[in-house]
């Protein structure tokens, strides 16, 4: 059990004890007190036994048990959104660098990774250019290498169709 669940069970037991004690104090001292005391004791015992009575125990269906799964889903969703936004920003920056050099890429793709220490790293930049840009792309490639701290993987398309 998780600590929160143990605290919930302890609080439920304390509440049951308080309610039982109040019933015991209110019981008359005459012959009817045995019935009331028996009822209060039965209530207390059933309250204690209820969580262990079967599959319907309240902490077994407690949404808090699902929290780690939801947290992982939320975390992976957040990471995917962060990566998409980061890649979009990097792509726009790379396209601007190339546009400043008069180059329009046929294709541009970053490979980005979030490590276990939650650091984002750019692992590669793949760039597809038209064959006609081969002679004038050196300065733009150098700027991309410097801006992103990696070596651009460069390919050229024969007919400008984006395949190659």
N, C-alpha and C positions, 0 to 999 in steps of 0.2 A: 504494500500500500504506500501511497505517497503521503508525505507529511500533512498536506492539507486535508486529505481524507481521514487520517488518524485524528486530526483536530476536530473535524466534523463529527466523527463518531463519539469522541470524548464529550463534545458539547451536547450531543443528543442524550448521552447517558446522564450527564449532569442535569439537564432539563427534566429528564424522566425522574431522577431522584428527587428533585425539588417538587415536582407535581405529586409524586407519591407521598412525600413528607407532609405536604399540605393536606392531602386527603386523610392521612393518618392522624394529623392533629385535629382535624374537624370531626373525626369519628367520635360518637358518644361513648360513654363508658358503660352503657347498658348492654343488653344481650345483642342488640343490632350491630354493635361494634365489630363482632367477629365477622359478619358478612361484609361490612365495609372494609375492614382490614384485609380480608381475603381478596376482595375485588381490587383493592389498591396493590396488593402484592402480586396478583395475577397480571394486572396492567404493567407493573414494573418488569416482571419476568418476560412477558410477551414483547415488551418494548426492547428489552435486551436481546431477545432471541430473533427478532424480526430481520435484522440485517443478514443473519446466517441461514435464513429459512429457505433460500433457493436462488434461482436465477434472477428473480425480480428484485434482488437487494438493491437499494438505491445507489450505492456507490459503484455497482457494476454497470449501471446504465448512466453513470455520471458523465456529463459532457466533458468534464475536466480530464477524463481518461483519454479522450480523443485529441486533446490539446497538442501533444507532440506531433501527431500526424498533420493537424491543421497548421501548426507552426512550420513544419517542413514544406507543406504546400505553399504557404504564404512566402516562405523564404525563397523557394525555387522560383515562384512567380515574380517576386521582387528582383531576383538576380536576372531572370530572363528580360524583364522590362529595363533594368539598368543596362544590361549588355546591348539591347536593341537601341536604346537612346545614345549610349556611348558610341556604338558603331555608326549610327546616323551622324553624330557630331563629327567623328573622325573622317567619315566619307565626305562630308561637306567641306571640311578643312582641306583634305587632300585634293578634292576637285578644284577648290579655289587656288591652291598652289599651282596645279597644272594649268588652270585657266590663265593665271598670271604669266605663264610661259607660252601661252597660245596653243595648249594641247587639250584636246577633248578625249577623254578615255572611252574606249568601247566597253570596258568592264573594270570594276574596282571592288575588291573584297578584302575586308580585314578579318583576321582570325583573332578573337579576343577570348581570354580565359580568366575566370575568377578562381584564385587559389584557395586552399584551405584556410589560409590566414586572411581571407577576404580582400586580398590585393588583386587589382585588375592589371593584367599584362596583355600587351599586344604581341601575339606570337608571330604573325606574318601579315604582309600586305601583298596581295596578288593584283597585278595591273595588266590589263589588256589594252594595247594601243593599235592604231592602224599602222600598216606597214609604212605608209608615207611619213609617219612621225618618227621613224627610227633615227634619222640623222639629227633631229633637233630636240631629242628628249633627255639628253644627258644632264643638262642643268636642272630640269624639273625633277628627275629621279634623284639627283644629289640633294635637292631641297627636301624631298620626301624622306630620304634616308636620315637626314639631319633632324627634321621635324619630329619623326616618330621613333628614332633610335633603332632602326632595323634596316635590313637590306631588302629592298623591294624585289619581289619575284616578278620578272617582266616577261611578257609574251606579246607577239604581234599577230594581227589577223591579216590574212592575205588580201581579202577582197573588201575589208571594212564592214563585214556582216556581223562581227562580234564572235565568230568562231575561229579557232586557230590553235 
